Amino acid sequence: MSKKNKKSKLKKTQVEQILDKNKIAYQQAEFPTHQDGDVRTMTVDHTGIDEHTIYKTLVLTGNTTGPLVGVIPVDTHLDEKKLAKVSGNKKVNMVPLKNLLKTTGYVHGANTPVGIYEKFQYPIFIDQSAREQGNIYVSSGKIGRSVQLNAEDLAQLIHAEFADLQQTHFNS
């Protein structure tokens, strides 16, 4: 690039470098963040992007598999029983915040399925809605930074399985 245009190209995160290395197309995205207690959280309202295409990376531990990852839309809740069943565990629980960095290498809000798989090869499950949507946003390993990419390409790269992971709102 001959012109110095800092705003158009953000410095690449490790995740973006992994995607480049594997020749996977993506677009960089930045989301505003806010302080929420002791963690920084993305602010996704008013960005003009459908919240249901932005996915959060949840890290859990199972009695059989040990650490595993669920990737679901930010506007939904994970059904731990569904994840346990599809992953071959009797039960799964969220990794405590204090153990998150040690377990994944990322702080709360920056967990990314790409970086976690690259480093640890944990089993990863992506909600099946991603497959229907095509392109989704996932964290690129820094708070407020995401990449938009094809869900099938992502699943192939991280050896993820698509599954129904969302809680239904009809729990009685």
N, C-alpha and C positions, 0 to 999 in steps of 0.2 A: 504494500500500500504506500503510494507516494505521499498522499495527503495525510496530515496528522488529524485524524478524526477519532478522538478518544471515546466519545459517547457511543458510537455505533458498535464498537467491538469491546466487550468486557474482557478482562484477563481471563483466560480459560482456567476452569477449575479442573481438578484431577479427573472428575467424572467426564467432563467434556473431552479431555485428552484421551480417555479410554474409548469414548465413542468415536473419536477421530481415528484412533488406531484400528478399530474394528469396522471402519467405513460405514458408520450408522449416521444417517442424516438427522439433524436436530436443529432447533432454534433456541438461542439463549433467551431467558426471560428473567426479569427482576420484579419482585413484589415488595411493596412496603412492609415494614415490620413494626411491631410495638412490644413494649415490655409488659409481660403478663406474669406477675409474681416474680419468681427468680428465673424465668425463661423468656427468651425473645420468641415472638410468634408472628407468623405471616398475617398481614391484613389483606384479605382477598376481596373484600367488598369494594365496589366502585372501581374495579380495574377494567371493566368491560369484557372480562373473560368469564365464561360460564364456570361457576364453582365446581360443577360436577365433572369437569375435565381436569381439575387439579387434584392430584392424588397425594395422600400422606403415606409415609412409610412407618409402619408400626413394628416394633421389635418385641417379640414374646419369647418365652421359653416353654418347651414342652417336656413332659415326663419321659418321652422316648427319644425325640430328636435333639433335645437341648435347644439352643437359640434357633429361632425361625422368624420369618418376616412376612407380614401381611401388608399389601398395598391396596388402599381403598380410597374412594373419593373423599375429599376433606369434609363434605357436607353430610357424610353418613357415619354410622357407628359399626365397628367390627363385631361380628358375632363369633365370640371365642369358641363356642361349641362347634360351629361349622368349620372353623380353621383347625380345631383339634381333630375332627373327624377326617378331613381331607389330607391332613399331614401325618396321620397314623398315630396320633397321641390320644391318650385318654382325656387329658386336660392341658390347656395352655394358659399361661398368665403373662401379663405385661412385665417386661424387665423393669425393675425399679429405676427411677430417674438417676439415682446415685451410681448405678451400675451400667448405665447406658454407654458412656464414653468408653469404658473398659470393654464392653461387649461388642461395640460396633466400630469404634474409632471416631464416632461423630457425637456432637452435642445434640440435645433435644432441639428439634426444629431443623436440623441439617442432615438427618439420616436419609440416605439415598440407597435404593436397591442396587444400583450399579456399583457404587463404592464398597458396599457391604459384601456383595457377591465376589468382587475382585479380591478382597482381602481375606474373607472367611469361608466363602462357598456355603453359607447357610441355606437351607431350603427356603425358597421364596414363592409366595402365592399372590397372584394379582386378581383382584375382583373381576369377574367375567364381564362387567359393564365396560371395562377398558377395551376389550376386544371389539365390542360393538361400536364404540366411539371412534376407534382408529387412532387418532392422535391424542395423547394425554400429556399432562405436565407432571414431572416428578422432580424432587429436589436434586440439585447438582452438587450437594455436599457443603453448601454454605447457606447460612440463614438468609432468606430473602432471594436466593438464586435458584432458578429452576431451569429445566430443559423441556422443550416440547418435542416429543418424538413419537413414532409409531409404536403402539402397544405390542404388536407382534414382534417387531424388531427388538424391543426391550426384553420381552419374554425369552426370545431365542438367545440373546446375549447372556442373560443371567440364569438360564435354565429354569425359568419360572413356569408354574402351572397356573392356568386360569381356573378359577373356582368361584362359586357363590359364597361370598364372605360377609355380605351386609346383613345387619339386623333388620328384620322386617318390623314395621311399626304396629303389627297386630299382636304383639305379645300380651297374653291375658294374665 
